[in-house]
Amino acid sequence: MNTELMEALTILEKEKNISRDVMMDAIENSLLSACKNHFGTAENIKVIMDRETCDYSVFAEKKVVEEVEDPAMEITLEDAEKIDPSLQIGDVAQIPVQSKEFGRIATQNAKNLILQKIREEERKVVFDQYFEKEKDIVTGIVQRYVGKNISINLGRADAMLTENEQVKGEVFKPTDRIKLYVVEVKNTPRGPKILVSRTHPELVKRLFEAEVAEVRDGTVEIKSIAREAGSRTKMAVWSNDPNVDPVGACVGLNGARVNAVVQELRGEKIDIINWDENPALLIENALSPAKVISVMADPEEKIANVIVPDYQLSLAIGKEGQNARLAARLTGYKIDIKSETQAIEAGDLPENYMEQLGITSEEGYTGDYDDEYDEAYEDEYYDEYDENYSDSYDDGSDESNI
């Protein structure tokens, strides 16, 4: 039993997760390579290795002839009889080859072959490990800034968080632990190249899967996500169980679950709404916290006309158009938002609605609205929501904005 070789292979298997069989194949190939360098050919060389004991033997098969023309391939009968007296002319003799006889160059080449195989297997093991985590989240430790990029240690490999995948305003210090979304893992000659992101919408989805058991087991589905990293995310959810409120499940008691995600995203606001197969209802939910008078959606053209009260127009559009923009991404519809005043002037409101107001399209309607974003109104909305969260959850509120 080759105890030393067995121990070395066991250590490689435990520490570097390299299969013993793979390393034994590499040793066999290295011995064949050494024989080729030593004898000039390895065509007639046979390597026999016991997988249990790690004992190995190397034989050169030579044809028994009367007169030798090629010493590497032939042997005289006289020399063959010294190894096996029963051999005759035309037989094939197996001549033991002692690896100790190999020259320095042949030995060095064999060593390099084994080391190269070890490095290849190390890279393969690391690649396989992180390839399984593609489209998932990992925890990394910030190492240093490389220009505007950030070097992240993921354990057995490093990743580079590029400037484009960073959230504007986020600043990290060395040793900070952060969650990252693995966008892609590429296999390169220098090892796996891991592309990670802090801005990808799927990062939010994976964080909710980690925090919310109902999302993890499939009871609650995240149907759609629209995100402007660092500022706001809108997420539409659906429950496969009528007894489970999807929004409440994602928000958690007193907002515990959603706040854990918000904390990981460093204060990014998250709007959670109910998904609906009816595009009009979905768009109405998506424009939350703004109230909507009517939605006219065209499923074929993917266009929707929305009418909101005058005082809700700026809230529906959002600061710099953010609320409307995220709602459009979330629903996949091009959304045109008009105030009640604008709709009446254009004659877009339903006739019965205008009759209720005592106004005809011919009379027209005049009014002023403020097209500036009502940030104070939204802040008041969120403050009121935070104070009355438990009440709104109990009475079956269908939307949540944190």
Secondary structure, DSSP 4 states (H G I P E B T S, - for coil): --HHHHHHHHHHHHHS---HHHHHHHHHHHHHHHHHHHHS--TTEEEEE-TTT--EEEEEEEEEESS-S-TTTEEEHHHHHHH-TT--TT-EEEEE--GGGS-HHHHHHHHHHHHHHHHHHHHHHHHHHHHTTTTSEEEEEEEEEETTEEEEE-SSSEEEE-GGGSPTT----TT-EEEEEEEEEEEETTEEEEEEESS-HHHHHHHHHHH-HHHHTTSEEEEEEEEETTTEEEEEEEESSTTS-HHHHHH-GGGHHHHHHHHHTTS-EEEEEE--SSHHHHHHHHTTTS--SEEEEETTTTEEEEEE-GGGHHHHH-GGGHHHHHHHHHHT-EEEEEEHHHHHHHT-S-HHHHHHHT--TTT--------S--HHHHHHHHHHHHHTHHHHHHTT--EEE-
